[in-house]
């Protein structure tokens, strides 16, 4: 099992914030590094535009994954039909695990999350994203609406791999680091 699954408290904190605030997050930064410049062997002048489109679509899928998780977090539903819309493989498994853990504890996630994902590197159908999810406005609540505690979330590094398969971008790998990692 990934190290992230062993840090349930940090994971649940980040997910709770992510669920609540992902839909409010603004546009992400576009990559302007050498990957988006033409002049590499075998590239056509249109390749940088295609790469920019891939980056936008992958970042949109990453943000949409958190938006889908927001819907599931309202009831900590590991079987929520939206969870698989933008997540698959290990990322989907991790989101479902976090939902099950919240459900076992009788918790739902509320609060704000600010995402600022950037493309680290990419290939034709694979984009690696790094984010610093600001979860400082997050608190966990019981299903009855009682505040679980007064411990706010933190800044969590998030690493994600988004792949395009059959024309659809989905987050396949998701690694959530503990608070204070960015």
C-alpha positions in Angstrom: 0.0 0.0 0.0 1.2 3.5 -0.7 2.6 5.6 2.1 -0.4 8.0 1.6 -2.8 5.4 2.8 -0.9 5.0 6.1 -1.4 8.6 6.8 -5.1 8.5 7.0 -5.5 11.7 9.1 -3.5 13.9 6.7 -5.2 12.3 3.7 -8.7 12.7 5.1 -7.9 16.3 6.0 -6.7 17.1 2.5 -9.6 15.3 0.9 -12.1 17.0 3.0 -10.8 20.4 2.0 -10.5 19.4 -1.6 -14.1 18.2 -1.7 -15.4 21.4 -0.4 -13.3 23.9 -2.3 -12.3 22.4 -5.6 -15.2 23.7 -7.5 -14.3 27.3 -6.4 -10.7 27.1 -7.6 -9.8 29.4 -10.4 -7.8 28.9 -13.5 -4.5 27.2 -13.3 -1.2 28.3 -14.4 -0.1 27.3 -17.9 3.3 25.9 -18.5 5.5 28.1 -20.4 8.8 26.2 -20.2 10.8 24.6 -22.9 8.2 21.8 -23.3 5.9 24.3 -24.9 8.5 25.8 -27.3 8.9 24.5 -30.8 12.2 23.6 -32.4 12.6 20.1 -31.1 13.4 17.5 -33.6 10.3 16.0 -35.3 7.9 18.6 -34.1 5.7 20.6 -36.4 4.9 24.3 -35.7 1.4 23.2 -34.4 2.9 20.8 -31.8 3.3 23.5 -29.0 -0.4 24.4 -29.4 -1.3 20.7 -29.2 0.8 20.4 -26.1 -0.9 23.4 -24.5 -4.3 21.8 -25.2 -3.2 18.6 -23.6 -2.0 20.5 -20.6 -5.3 22.4 -20.2 -7.3 19.2 -20.6 -5.2 17.2 -18.1 -5.4 20.1 -15.6 -9.1 20.3 -16.2 -9.5 16.5 -15.5 -7.4 16.9 -12.3 -9.7 19.8 -11.1 -12.8 17.8 -12.1 -11.6 14.8 -10.1 -11.6 17.0 -7.0 -15.0 18.4 -8.0 -16.4 14.8 -8.3 -14.9 14.0 -4.9 -16.7 17.1 -3.5 -20.0 15.5 -4.5 -19.1 12.2 -2.9 -17.8 13.8 0.3 -21.2 15.3 1.2 -22.1 11.8 2.4 -18.7 10.1 2.4 -20.0 7.8 -0.3 -17.3 5.4 -1.6 -19.7 4.2 -4.3 -20.7 7.7 -5.5 -21.2 7.4 -9.3 -19.2 10.6 -10.0 -15.9 9.3 -8.5 -14.9 7.3 -11.6 -15.7 10.1 -14.0 -12.3 11.7 -13.8 -10.3 9.2 -11.7 -9.2 5.6 -12.4 -6.8 3.0 -11.2 -4.9 3.9 -8.0 -6.4 7.4 -7.8 -9.9 6.1 -7.8 -9.0 3.4 -5.3 -7.4 6.1 -3.0 -10.5 8.3 -3.2 -12.8 5.4 -2.4 -10.6 4.4 0.5 -10.7 7.9 1.9 -14.5 7.9 1.6 -14.8 4.6 3.4 -12.5 5.9 6.2 -14.6 9.0 6.7 -17.8 7.0 6.7 -16.4 4.6 9.3 -15.7 7.6 11.6 -19.0 9.2 10.9 -17.4 12.3 9.3 -18.0 14.5 6.3 -15.7 17.1 5.0 -16.4 20.8 4.8 -14.3 23.8 4.2 -12.2 25.5 1.5 -9.4 24.2 -0.7 -7.3 26.2 -3.0 -5.7 24.4 -5.8 -2.8 25.7 -7.9 -1.7 22.7 -10.1 1.1 23.0 -12.6 2.4 20.6 -15.2 5.7 19.2 -14.2 6.3 17.2 -17.4 4.3 15.6 -20.2 4.3 13.1 -23.0 1.7 12.6 -25.7 -1.0 11.0 -23.5 0.5 11.4 -20.0 0.8 14.6 -17.9 2.4 14.7 -14.5 1.0 17.4 -12.2 2.3 18.9 -9.0 0.0 20.9 -6.7 0.3 22.6 -3.4 -3.2 22.2 -2.0 -4.0 24.9 0.6 -6.2 23.1 3.0 -5.9 25.6 5.9 -9.6 26.4 5.8 -10.7 22.8 6.3 -12.4 21.3 9.3 -14.1 17.9 9.7 -17.7 17.6 10.9 -19.8 14.7 12.2 -22.7 13.8 10.0 -24.8 15.5 12.6 -23.0 18.8 11.9 -20.8 18.9 15.0 -17.3 20.1 14.6 -14.9 17.2 15.0 -12.0 19.3 16.3 -10.5 22.7 15.7 -7.4 21.6 14.0 -7.2 23.3 10.6 -5.7 21.7 7.5 -2.3 22.7 6.1 -0.5 22.9 2.8 -0.2 19.5 1.2 1.9 18.6 -1.8 -0.1 16.6 -4.3 1.5 14.6 -7.1 -0.8 13.3 -9.8 -0.5 11.5 -13.1 -3.2 12.1 -15.7 -3.5 9.9 -18.7 -5.6 10.1 -21.8 -7.2 6.8 -22.8 -9.9 6.5 -25.5 -10.0 10.2 -25.8 -10.7 10.8 -22.1 -8.3 12.3 -19.5 -8.4 10.7 -16.1 -6.2 10.9 -13.0 -4.6 7.5 -12.6 -2.0 8.1 -9.9 -2.6 10.3 -6.9 -0.2 10.9 -4.0 -1.1 13.2 -1.1 1.7 14.3 1.1 1.2 15.3 4.8 0.5 18.8 6.0 3.5 21.2 5.7 5.0 19.6 2.6 4.7 22.7 0.5 
